[in-house]
Amino acid sequence: MVRPDDVRWGPPAAALPPGAQMAVIEGDPAAAGKLFTFRFRFPAGYRIPPHFHPADEHVTVLSGELLMGMGEKFDASKAQALPPGSFAVMPATLRHFAFTRQPTEVQIHAVGPWGITYVNPEDDPRNTATGGAGMQKQP
């Protein structure tokens, strides 16, 4: 059991744009064939360019509003607003993007290993000096 006060926040994985906070709640996102759960806190104006994952990604919006769209190009007009309580599944390899207009917290669960591949390699923070740090695992 993990209560909100028990969650230990840190910088996001290097694969995500800087500015968010991340907490691994359960499991190891790098472990093959194992379920994991993590949370993100995104500031207002946060943006994740078009990308995809090697496995289905399950997203639950806990607070704020997450806007998600599908496709290989970032097009805010094609995004759907997901208020608190919303749930979305992004099937493996489906190209999608996300952004926020207000501070937003989401929970993601999937089967590892987790990964992210950007449609445009220039959007990948790992290819810049300003990428995120590592994952912070819950004790």
C-alpha positions in Angstrom: 0.0 0.0 0.0 1.3 3.5 -0.9 -0.3 6.6 0.5 0.1 9.9 -1.2 2.5 11.1 1.5 4.7 8.0 0.9 5.4 8.8 -2.7 9.0 9.9 -3.3 9.2 12.3 -6.3 12.3 12.9 -8.3 13.3 14.0 -11.8 11.9 12.1 -14.8 13.8 9.4 -16.7 16.3 10.9 -19.2 13.9 9.9 -22.0 11.3 12.6 -20.9 11.5 16.3 -21.3 12.8 18.1 -18.2 10.4 19.9 -15.9 8.3 16.9 -14.8 8.6 14.9 -11.6 8.4 11.1 -11.5 7.9 8.4 -8.9 8.1 4.7 -9.4 5.3 3.3 -7.2 5.6 -0.4 -7.9 7.9 -2.7 -9.7 10.9 -2.1 -12.0 10.1 -0.5 -15.4 13.2 -2.1 -16.8 12.3 -5.6 -15.9 11.0 -7.7 -18.8 7.6 -9.3 -18.4 6.9 -7.6 -15.1 4.1 -5.1 -14.2 5.2 -1.7 -13.0 3.4 1.5 -12.0 4.7 5.0 -11.9 3.4 8.5 -11.6 4.2 11.8 -13.2 3.6 15.4 -12.2 3.6 17.6 -15.2 3.7 21.4 -14.9 1.4 23.6 -17.0 2.6 23.8 -20.5 4.4 20.5 -20.4 4.7 18.7 -23.8 5.7 15.2 -24.8 6.3 15.1 -28.6 5.0 12.2 -30.8 6.4 8.9 -29.6 5.6 5.3 -29.0 6.3 2.5 -26.5 7.2 -1.2 -26.9 4.2 -2.3 -24.8 0.7 -1.1 -24.1 0.6 2.0 -21.9 -2.2 2.5 -19.4 -2.8 6.0 -18.3 -5.0 7.3 -15.5 -5.4 11.0 -14.9 -5.3 11.7 -11.2 -5.5 15.5 -11.2 -5.4 18.4 -13.7 -6.0 17.6 -17.3 -3.9 15.6 -19.8 -4.4 16.3 -23.5 -3.5 13.3 -25.7 -3.5 12.9 -29.5 -2.5 10.3 -31.9 -0.3 10.6 -34.9 3.3 11.2 -36.0 2.9 15.0 -35.9 2.1 17.2 -32.9 -1.3 18.7 -33.6 -3.0 20.2 -30.5 -6.3 20.4 -32.4 -6.4 16.6 -32.7 -5.9 16.1 -28.9 -8.6 14.9 -26.6 -8.8 16.5 -23.1 -8.7 13.9 -20.3 -10.0 15.3 -16.9 -9.4 13.6 -13.5 -10.6 10.1 -13.5 -10.0 9.5 -17.2 -8.3 6.4 -18.4 -6.6 5.7 -21.7 -4.7 2.8 -23.3 -2.1 3.5 -25.9 -1.4 0.2 -27.7 2.2 -0.8 -28.3 3.8 1.1 -31.2 0.8 3.6 -31.5 2.3 7.0 -32.2 0.9 9.6 -29.8 1.7 12.8 -28.0 0.6 14.6 -24.8 0.6 18.0 -23.3 -0.9 20.0 -20.4 -2.4 23.4 -19.9 -2.4 23.2 -16.1 -0.4 21.2 -13.5 -1.4 17.5 -14.0 -0.7 14.2 -12.2 -1.0 10.9 -14.0 -0.4 7.3 -13.2 0.9 4.9 -15.8 1.1 1.1 -15.6 2.4 -1.3 -18.1 4.5 -4.5 -18.5 8.2 -3.9 -18.8 10.6 -3.2 -20.1 9.3 0.4 -20.5 10.8 2.5 -23.2 10.0 5.5 -25.3 10.9 6.1 -28.9 10.4 9.5 -30.4 9.1 9.7 -34.0 11.5 12.6 -34.6 14.9 11.8 -33.0 15.5 15.5 -32.6 12.7 15.6 -30.0 14.4 13.0 -27.8 15.8 14.7 -24.7 18.5 12.0 -24.5 20.0 13.6 -27.6 20.4 17.0 -25.8 22.4 18.2 -22.8 19.1 19.1 -21.0 17.5 15.6 -20.8 16.1 14.4 -17.5 17.9 12.4 -14.8 17.2 8.8 -13.8 14.2 7.1 -12.4 13.5 7.3 -8.6 12.3 3.9 -7.3 10.0 3.7 -4.3 11.6 1.9 -1.3 
